[in-house]
């Protein structure tokens, strides 16, 4: 029988969440599957707002709660387009999910344990709201998972019974799930170590044998990034063992020295030496890299341009090739997603402002692979938000009109928020094309004397970016 809604009460809605979907799964496919259980009211596959690619999950709304319960019982972990789907009640109140109550963490899982096997193991102790084994994009297990129970008592019982038990061919460790924010940032007392730049022939057994010399290991994991470069995490049982491993392994030669000059990687670490350090959270690592790259940019000088609306086939060499005709490029970058595809934007840094200005003038709105590029000056997030806030803030006391003849404006004088929007100078182009919020003028902005026009009246642009005289 499907787990009831949180609190033990029968849900008053018949909405279920369907996760772990194949990217090609559509609403029509889900309708055909779930409508066989009972009449479906609506279906939605959630998609990226820009690329419209599936996010891998969706929602199915039934007319009757009993049909939704039947779908949970009969279709959970069934295969849809070669992938086992994960079904649970749709949680409209996020407080239960965010509180962490009843949520446990299971690590050192056998790689053959999937969502269903994990569910079958832990469902003995209480109603499960959600159950998931963490996997890479191809479906291979990362060796850990999460089980969220309806009650805290069920979670405690599962920890007592399963922790230290053999599941598959490995002894699992089970504990309460702890959010990153609750763990704190203790740089002295740590047990998790991050390792990269080690020899490519190292496998998990080699990782374990190498680092177990410094103390007992509770778990370890070997991964690859989207460029195929290996890295690993090693969890020690004691802080002393973790510190000993970092001290002994960091900057140790990895045998990949070709006898030439020492080459530095994108993060500034020598490519021919092992990197071993305390494992950091994603936000901490990003903050450290931002400060490091900001210092590097300040020392190198130059002008950094932001390029977006790139085709997903664009890579770093291709982007550099597009822009190198305008001058000396000191660096370029194209962020990639988990599948190795371009995320749709990149950065190009020129040695001089003149070269960057020429690149913006020539490349902005140029169509590359069927897409018009946006090219502008790269800004820090804080500076960009402040500029947008100032641009789109409504004036405290508006005039009576914006039309009028020539360049003098209508009644009420000039609107300071509209300054610089009618004729973009090269310096302004460096900040990117502005999108004036004029598509639906409010009656107050029109002076309150005339009704709203049916078509957006953007103003006719004359030569030099001046407004053409208005009529009427």
C-alpha angles and dihedrals in degrees: 000000000000118000111261123239119282113291093032095269123127107259117252091215131056100219123131133186119230115197141174091047124169111252090244096055111117136192090257092057092049092047092054091051101042098037088065087067097048143321110307119216098193143339131205130184108201114234139185110271093227109031095028089221117149116265090210099255141072146170131251119199118199127194092230131043090219090061091051091051090050090052090053091051099045107028105037110121092004117145119261114181091340097312129102107238123217117220130190140147114288107251106216092176108066093192093084092051095045096045092069092217111153093009118131134186121222120194139176090044121171110256090238093061110104133182094277094048090050091048093049091051098050101034088081091077102051148311112319120215095188137354127188141168112211111240140174121248091275093054099256113145120249090208099253139076148174134241120192115198128199091236136034090229091061090050092052091049092050091052092050094048104037105034107107093011123134112247113179106327099330137073107237129215118217126190141149113288111251121200118231091243090058095050094066126207108279107168093181104046105050134138103182119087130193119211132186141152091053122140114293093233092065113114131184093276091053091048091052096045093047098049098036086073088076098049145310115316121215095191143339137192135198118207141167128222124227090275093055095253114144125233134165145205121215121191115201125197093230136038091229092059092048092050091048090053093050092048094049101038105036112102091004111149112259097202094250096108110130093193094253131103118316108263122210123217125227090275093051095254118131110258093218095058132071118252114216122166146136110299110252132204117252094251092049092049092048092050091051093048091048092054092045094049091045089056091047092050091049091052094046096042117198133120122283118213127200116219122190141170089055120164113254090243093063115109133181098273091048092051091048091049091053093054106031091087089073098056147294113338113206095186142350135189138188115189113221131206126232090278094054093254125133113265090220101264142066146170133244122188119202126199095232138028092237092058091047092049091052091050092052092048094050102035105037109108091000110145113241117178091345096311129102109232125229110215122180144136113296112241136187112257094246093052092047093051092049092050092050091047091054093044097051100035112119117243115253094226116024129196125240100258148002103206124075134119130307117344099316100090127227131280115329096037130252123341108228092209091061095053115120094013098102101057119025115210119206091256090055091046087060086066091054132255112309120230106214114214092230102114093102112022115202118236090245090059091050090057094258090262103099133046120253111277115243094228122048107262103212094168124252113267118223129192114305091024095282122145116255114237111275124237124232 
